[in-house]
């Protein structure tokens, strides 16, 4: 036990600063997952648009990935991080205003701002890797991903705690509390120290982006992360509305399911590194794909509380394994001189897929129902199973 903890205790302070910052600011994601759809039902001109705020949050992340990478390169990790924090604070204010004056438009503005801030926070995992040696890369990424556990708990709690503040409209206090956490996060982030990243000694020229993106290893990494994110977002976005509005479950039940899902996304980070070392990247990717197949089976079997809970927990664990697999494979697809453009392109595709999934989730749910939405995930999951099974078989032969 002492040896296990010593690996994390040896990590530099910057990793823990990034962990604490992310644990606070990423509460906006579970808060939006729980609250935006329920508010959207009250404010949207028609029910099918209830999930539009969450979809726009994801869209904001997708379209901000390239500017975020460019600003991080120009301003440094500290400067770029403060831009993300400012966007989060403005998003929290816009969300509070939307609830207070019953404005769907301002809710959409809040969603875009909070989503855009997420693109900057995605860069934090690269900032953590720059602060550690190659041997510490795995534990550093695990710590950064584990910050989601804190966020998964705090986000829905903000939604419930701020739901009925005296003298304010429903959920206004939730976004006010989010703004307070962003200010605290900015104070924590101010402790981040500048890191000088060693340049490559090989002086290898950077290849054209088209060449890099056609590599099989890049496509495999992208499939794990993009399909993993897309299916997860497609189902998670609709879950609170499907539970509460269509199948009679309470808001507290929906909160519990979403919290459980988000915990399942990040808690496995405690052991996923060891599992990755034991199974290998390709087999871990295959395991995540199998879990996604089980999600579809369980989700199709029924709409009881435990059906939702079991499906969303498996969805979270599967996402963790797929994202970790994709992240671990990605560095094999570029040289040091190529990392910024490959990382930016990778994140852009991932969050573009997630945005499309989120934008279509509400329409599909209200037009066809929960069970058909589950069935629509069958094709991408089958593709993921085939890609991961082939990669695992090739790995075994080698």
N, C-alpha and C positions, 0 to 999 in steps of 0.2 A: 504494500500500500504506500509506504514511504517512497519507494522508488518510482511508483506511478506518479505521485504528486510532484516529485522533484523535477520531472520533465517540464511540468507547467510552471513550477516555481522559478525555473531558470529562464523563463521567457522575459524579454526586456519590458520595461515599463510602458513603452508605446503600445504594445499589444493589449495590455490591460486598460489603457486609456481609451483605445478604440473599442474594446469590449464594452466598457461602461457607457461610452457615448452611444453606441448602437443600441444597447439595452434600453436606453431612454427614448431615443428618437424613433426607433422602429416600432414603438407602440402605435404609431399612426396606422400601420397596416392592419393589425387585428381590430383596431377601433373602427376603421373604415369597413372592414369585412362585416362586422356585426351591425354597426349603426347605419351605414350609408344606405343599405337596401331598405331598412325599416323606415328611415326618414324619407327615402325616395318614394316609398309607397304613399306617403302623406303629401309630398310636394310635387311629384312628377305629374305631368298632364295626363298620362295613362300608365297603367300598372306595368306594362312591358318595358318601360323606361326606368323602372326602379333600380335596376343594377347598373344603369349608365354611369353614375358617379364612380363606382369601383372600377368599371371598365376604363373610364377616362384617367383614373389614377395609374392604372397599368400602362395606358397609352402614353401618359406623361413621362413615365419611367423610360419607355421604349424610345421615344423621340428625344430624350435628354441624355441618352447614353453617350452619343458622340460628342456633344458639347461638354458634358461632364468630364470625359476623358481628356478633351483638349484643354479645359480649364485647369484640371489637375496637373497637366503637363506644363502649362504656362505659369500658374500661380503656386504650384507645389501642393502637397497633400493638405497642409494647414489652410492655405488660402481657399482651395477648392472645397474643403470641408466646411468652412464658414459660409460659403455660398449656399451649400446644401442646408445648413442650419437656418439661414435666413429664409429660404424657401419654405421650410417646415413651419417656422413661426408665422409667416404670412398665411400659410395654408390653414393653420389652427385658427387664426383670427377670422379668415373668410368662412370657415366652417361654423364658428360661433355666430357670426352675423347671419349666415344662411338659416340657421335654426331659429334665431331670435325674430327675424322678419319674415319667416316662411318663404324663402326664396330658393327655388330649385336652381336658378342660374348661379347664385353665389355658392351653392353646394357643389356645382360642377367646377367652379373656379377653385374652390378648396381642394377638390380631388386632383385637379391638374397640378396644382402647386405641391401638394404632398407627394404625388407621384413623381414629379420632376426631382424633388429632393432625394428620392430613393435611388436615382441614378448615381448621385454623388456618393451615397452610402455603399453602393455596390463596389465602388472603387476602394473602400476601406480594406477589403480582403487583400488587395494588391499592396496597399500600404503596410499591412501587417507582415506580408512576405518580405518586403523590402527591409524590415527591421530585424529580421532573424537570419540565422544561417540556414543552409540547405537541410541540415539534420533537424532543425526546429520547425520546418515548414508545416509538417503535419499537425503537431500540437497547436501551432499558431492559428491555422485555419479552423481547427476544432473549437478553439476558444472563441473566435469570431462568430462561428455559426451558433455556438451555444448561447450567445447574447440573445438570440431569438426566443429562448426559453423565458427570460425575464419579460421581454416584450409581449410574448404570447399571453402571459398572465396579466400584465398591467393594462394592455390595450382594452380588452373587454371589460375589465374592472372600471376603467375610466368611463366607458359607455354607461355602465349601470350606476356608478356613483354620481355622475353629472346629469343623469336623465331627468330628474325632477327637482332641480334647485328652485327654492322659493323666489318668486319675482322674475323668473326667466322661463323661456319656452323650453319644451322638451329637448334634451340633449345639448342645449347651449353650454351648460356647465362641462360637458364631456370634452368639448373642444377647448374651453378655457383651461381645463386641467392639462390638456395636451400642450398648450402653449407654455404653461409653467414648466413642464418637463423639458421642453426644448431649451428654455433659458438655463435650467440646471445642466443640461447636456453641453451647452456652449461653455459653461464654466469648467466642466470636466475636460472638454476637448482642448481648452487653452493650455493644458499640461502636456500636450503632444510636442515632442521634440523633433526638430528637423533631422532627417537621416540622409547621409550621403550614400547614394547607391553606386556600387562599383560598376564600372563600365566593362563591357566584354573585351577580353584580350585577344579574341580571334580575328577581329576586324572583318568578319564575313559581311558581304554586302546584303542589304535587305532585298528580299525577293518581292515581285509584284503581288499585290493583294489577291488577284485572281488565281495565281498559282498556289498561294497559301490556302485559299478557301476550297480548292479542289482536292486537297490531300485526304485520303481515306481516314487517317487518324483524326483530322479536324472534323470531318463529317460524322464520325462515330461519337466524338465528344459532344458535338452540337446536337446530335439526335438525343442523347441521354438527357441533356439539360433542357433543350427546347420542348421536346415532347413531354418530358416530366413536368415542366412548368405549365405547358399548355393544358394538359389534362387536369392537373391539379387546380388551376385557376378556373377552368370551365365548370368543374363540379363544386368547388368551394364557394364561388361567387353566388351560386343559386341556392346553396344549402339553407341559409337562414330563412329565405323567403319560402322555399319549398316546405320547410318544417313548420314555420309559424303561420304563413298565410294560406297554404294549401292543405296541410295535413294536421292542423290544430295543435301543434306543440307550442309550449310557452316560450317567451323570450328567454327566460332563465335556462330552459332546456337547449335552446339554440346557442346561447352563450357557452354552455358547458361543452357542447359538441365542437364549437369553433375553438375554444380554449384547448380541448383535448387534441384536436387536429394540429394546432400550431405547436403544442408541446411535442407531439409526435414528429413534427418536422425537424425539431432542433435537439431534443433530448438524446436521440441516437448519436449525436456528435461525440458524446462521451466515450463511446466504444467503437464508433464507425471506423476510426483510424486503425485500430487493431484488427478489425474485421477486414478492412481493405488490405492490410499487410498479409493476413492469413489467406484470404480468398483470391486476391489479385483484383485489379481494376475491372477487367471484363466480367469476372464471375459476380462481383458486387453489382455491376450494372444489370446482369441477368437476374439476380435476386430482386432488385428493385422492379424490374419488369414483371416478374412473377407476382409480386405484391400488388402491382397495378391491375393485373388480371383478376386477382382475388377481390379487389375493390369493386370491379364491375359485377362479379358474381353476387357479392353480398348486397350491393346497392340495388340490384334488380330483384332480389328475393322479397323485399318488403320495405315499408316506410315507418316502422316502429322506431322508437327512440334508439334502441340498441342497434338496429340496422344502420341508421345514420351514424351513430357513434362508431361502430366497428368499421364501416366503410371509410369514414374520414380519418380514423387513426391509421389504418393501413395505407391510406393515401399519403398521409404525412411521412410515415416511415419510408415508403417507396420513393417519395420525392427526395428525402435526405440521401438515400443510397444513389439515386440517379444523378443528383446535383454534385455529390462528392465524386462520383465516377467521372462525370464530364469535366469537372474542375481539375481533377488529377491527370486526365488525358491531355488537356489543352496545352500545357507547356511543351509537350512532345511535338507540337505542330508549328512551333516558331523558334527562331533564334532570338537572342537577347535584343538585337537591333530591330526586331519585328514585333515585339511584344505589345506595344501600345495599340497598333492598328488591328492586330488580331484579337486582342482583348476587347477592344471597342466593337469590332464587327461581331464577335461572339455574343456580347451582351445585347447588341442591337437586335439580332435575330431572335434571341431568347425572349426578350420582352415584347418584340413585335408579335410573336406567336402568342404570348400570354395576353397581349392586348386584344387580338382578334378573338381569342377564346372568351375573354371577359365581356367584350362587346356583344357577342352572340349569345351569351349564357341566358340572359333574361328573356330575350325573344324566343329562344328555343324552349325554355321552361314554360312560358305562358302559352305558346302555340302548340306544343306537343306533349308536355308533361315530363315528369322526373324520369320515368322509366325509359322513354325514348332518348332523353338526354344521356342516360347511361349507355344505351346502345350505340350512340354516335361516337363514343370514345373507343369502341371496339377496334376500328381500323388502325388508328395511331398506336394503340397498345400492341396490336399484332405486329405492326412494323417494328416497334421497339423490341418485342420478343425475338423476332427474326434477326435483327441486327445484333443484339446482345448475345444470342445463342451462337451465331456464326463467329463472332469475335471470341467468345469463350472457347469454342471448339478449336479455333486457330491457335489460341494461347496454349491449350492443352497439348496440341500436336508439337508445338515448339518446345 
